[in-house]
Amino acid sequence: MMINFTISSVLTWGTKVQIKMPSGLTLPPVGSIVEVIGLQNTTPAKSGTILDSNVVEILDVVLSEGPRNSGYMFQLAINNVTNQLSSKNAGTIEITTFYF
């Protein structure tokens, strides 16, 4: 699963992201760890955890390489997410950032 998103505020060290996947996608069981790849080196994060309600939580999206300013685009590949066997729209993705 490929996800691109542009941030509207500054993200600093220790930021985590929660991505609520549409119900039309199938994720591994809750508590599973999935591989995350930051394409174009947009994030150092390497894994995410499956939470309840089809949510993937990715910690340490920004590390010591400095803050990411408004307008920065993250490009992520998340492995082990399966699309539905249908041509209909799988639904909306919601992305929430958290600061520590």
N, C-alpha and C positions, 0 to 999 in steps of 0.2 A: 504494500500500500504506500503510495507516494502522497505526501502532504506538503504543500507550500503555504506559508502564511507570513504576512507582513505585520510587524508590531507597530502600535500607535503610541507607545511610551518607551522610555529607557528601561532596559532590563540589565540587571547587574549580577555579580557573582552570587551563586546559590539559588537563582531563580528556578522554579519548577514549573512544568506545564502539564495540564490535564487535558486530554483530547477525548471528548465524548464522541464515540463512533456511532453511526446510524444503526438502527436495529436491523437493517438489511444486510449488515456485515457480520461475519462470524469470527469471534476472537477465541483464543485459548481460555481455559478455565480461570476463574478468579484466583489471584495469587501467582499466576504464571509469570515468568520473565520472558520478554520478547526482545529480540535484537533491534536496535535503532541505529541507523546509519545517517550521519549528517552529511548530506551531499554538498559538494563544493566547500567542505570544511566549515559549514555554517554552525555546527555545534560539536562540542567534544563528547556529548552524551553517547553512550554505547548500548544502553538498555532501558527498558521501561517495564513497569509492573501493571498487570491487568487488575483493575479494581471492579467493584460492583457496577452495574448499570452500563456495561460496554465502554468503560473508561480506561484509557491508557495513561499512566502517570510517568512522566519522564523527569528525573531529578538532574540537577546541575546542568541545565541547558546552557548557562553561561558560566565559565570558570575564570581563572586569573588572567585570561588574555584581554580583559577589559570589557567595559559595558557595551551593549548593543543599543544604538540610538534608534529613535523613532524612524520608521521607514525601512528598517533592516528586514530582509526576507530570509526566513528559515526554510530550508529544504530538507525534509526528512523522509527516509524510507523506513517503514515499520514492517518487520517480517512476521509471518504466521497469522496474518489477517486475511480471511477468505471472503471474496465477493459472493453475492447471491447468484444462483443459477437462473437468472432472469434478466431481461433487458430493461426492466423498470428501474427508476431512480432508487438508489439504496437509502436515501435520506440525507439529512443535514449533519455536518460535522461542527461541533462547538469546541472552541479552544479557549482555555482560561489559564492565565499566568498567575503565579503566587510568588511573593517576595519573602525571603527569610530575614 
